[in-house]
Each structure stands twice: as C-alpha cells, then as structure tokens.
Amino acid sequence: MIRKFILTATTAVFAGFIALPASANSISIEQYGWGNSAGGDQIGARNRIGVYQDGKRNGTVIQQRGRGNTAATGQEGRRNAADIWQHGKGNSAGVGQFGRDHNAIMTQDGNGNVAAGVQVGKGCDGEVTQSGSGNVAAFVQTCK
C-alpha cells in the first residue's frame, strides 16, 4: 500500500513539472551574431513574447502586465533597440527593424490595442503610445 502511494505521488509530481497550466506565459528568443541582448518580464496569464535578432548589438526589452498580451520584435542589422511595454488585456505589438541605429518604443495601457512598426535604413526613431481600448496604430519609415 505504501509502495503504491509513493509511486502515485512521484508520478503526480513529475506530471506537474512536465505539464504547463492553461494560464502559462510563453517566451521565444533567437539571437544570431554577437553582442545582442533581450530581456523583460511577464506578470499575468497567457502573455506571449517572441524575439528574433540577427546582427550586432541589437537590444530588446519587453514588459507585460495583464492577460493575453502578445509582443514580438525582429531586428536585423546592428545597434537597433526596441522596447515594448504592455499593461492590460489582449494587446498586440510588433516591431521589425532592418538596417542600423533604429529605436522603437511601443507603450500600451488598456485592452485590445494593436501597434505595429517597421523601420528600414539608418537612424529611424518611432514611438507609439496607446491608452484606452481598441486603438490601432502602425508606422513604416525609411531613413537616410
């Protein structure tokens, strides 16, 4: 009887480590080149972060507070920086930067907001700030 109890308890413990709860957050990071950095944090449930960087000295910081937020950055080139700050529920933001010396900041405070940006060339600066619910913003820039 004790042996059966220990076996059942051990199986339950291992199953708890393997299975993710339905409210799990997710992070995916791929970096190529050298000197790239990615960081951030998630507080809440069902938040998703995706980062891809290829080149030199690119940096991404993503912070999510709330539920069901999605943020993604993809940067190719060098010395690009992208920050995404999300507070609320169901927000989506994405930055794609190609070239060098770009800066992008996206801030969302509310629910169901969408922000997207693309920067190409050299030295672009883009910023989106959204408060409230149901806002949509996008920008595309080619610089120098």
C-alpha positions in Angstrom: 0.0 0.0 0.0 2.8 2.4 0.9 4.7 1.5 -2.2 1.6 2.2 -4.4 1.2 5.6 -2.6 4.8 6.6 -3.2 4.6 5.6 -6.9 1.4 7.5 -7.4 2.8 10.6 -5.6 6.0 10.5 -7.6 4.1 10.2 -10.9 1.9 13.2 -9.9 5.0 15.3 -9.0 6.7 14.6 -12.4 3.5 15.2 -14.3 3.2 18.6 -12.6 6.7 19.6 -13.8 6.0 18.5 -17.4 2.5 19.8 -18.0 2.1 23.6 -18.3 -1.0 25.1 -16.8 -3.6 26.7 -19.2 -2.6 30.1 -17.8 1.1 29.8 -18.8 3.1 32.6 -20.3 5.5 31.9 -23.1 8.8 33.4 -24.3 10.7 32.6 -27.5 14.1 34.1 -28.2 16.6 33.5 -31.1 19.7 35.6 -31.5 22.5 35.4 -34.1 25.6 37.4 -34.4 27.2 38.9 -31.3 26.5 41.4 -28.6 22.7 41.1 -28.8 20.6 41.3 -25.7 17.0 40.5 -24.9 15.1 40.8 -21.6 11.9 41.7 -19.9 9.2 40.2 -17.6 5.7 38.9 -17.6 3.1 39.2 -14.8 -0.3 37.7 -15.5 -1.6 34.9 -17.7 -1.4 33.8 -21.3 1.1 36.5 -22.3 3.4 35.8 -25.3 6.8 37.2 -26.2 8.8 36.5 -29.4 12.2 37.9 -30.2 14.4 37.4 -33.2 17.7 39.3 -33.7 20.4 38.8 -36.3 23.4 41.1 -36.4 25.4 43.0 -33.8 24.5 44.8 -30.6 20.7 44.7 -31.1 18.6 45.0 -27.9 15.0 44.3 -26.9 13.1 44.8 -23.7 9.5 43.6 -23.3 7.4 44.0 -20.2 3.9 42.6 -20.0 1.4 43.0 -17.1 -2.1 41.6 -17.6 -3.6 38.8 -19.6 -3.5 37.6 -23.2 -0.9 40.2 -24.5 1.3 39.4 -27.4 4.6 41.2 -28.3 7.2 40.4 -30.9 10.4 42.0 -32.2 12.5 41.1 -35.2 15.7 43.1 -35.8 18.4 42.6 -38.5 21.4 44.8 -38.7 23.3 46.5 -35.9 22.7 48.8 -32.9 18.9 48.6 -33.1 16.8 48.9 -30.0 13.1 48.0 -29.4 11.1 48.4 -26.2 7.5 47.2 -25.7 5.5 47.9 -22.6 2.0 46.3 -22.3 -0.4 46.7 -19.4 -3.9 45.3 -19.7 -5.6 42.6 -21.6 -5.5 41.4 -25.3 -2.9 43.9 -26.5 -0.7 43.1 -29.5 2.5 44.9 -30.6 5.3 44.2 -33.1 8.4 45.9 -34.3 10.5 44.9 -37.3 13.7 46.9 -37.9 16.2 46.4 -40.8 19.4 48.4 -41.0 21.1 50.1 -38.1 20.8 52.6 -35.3 17.0 52.4 -35.1 15.0 53.0 -31.9 11.4 51.9 -31.4 9.2 52.2 -28.3 5.6 51.0 -28.0 3.6 51.5 -24.9 0.1 50.1 -24.5 -2.1 50.7 -21.4 -5.6 49.3 -21.8 -7.3 46.5 -23.6 -7.4 45.2 -27.2 -4.9 47.7 -28.6 -2.8 46.9 -31.7 0.5 48.6 -32.6 2.9 47.7 -35.5 6.1 49.3 -36.8 8.7 48.8 -39.5 11.9 50.8 -39.9 14.4 50.5 -42.7 17.7 52.2 -43.4 19.7 54.1 -40.8 18.7 56.1 -37.7 14.9 55.9 -37.6 13.1 56.7 -34.3 9.5 55.5 -33.9 7.2 55.7 -30.9 3.6 54.7 -30.3 1.7 55.3 -27.0 -1.8 54.0 -26.6 -4.2 54.4 -23.7 -7.7 53.0 -23.5 -9.2 50.2 -25.5 -9.5 49.2 -29.2 -6.8 51.5 -30.6 -4.8 50.6 -33.7 -1.6 52.3 -34.8 1.0 51.5 -37.4 4.1 53.2 -38.8 6.6 52.5 -41.6 9.7 54.6 -42.1 12.7 54.6 -44.4 15.5 56.8 -43.1 18.8 58.1 -44.5 
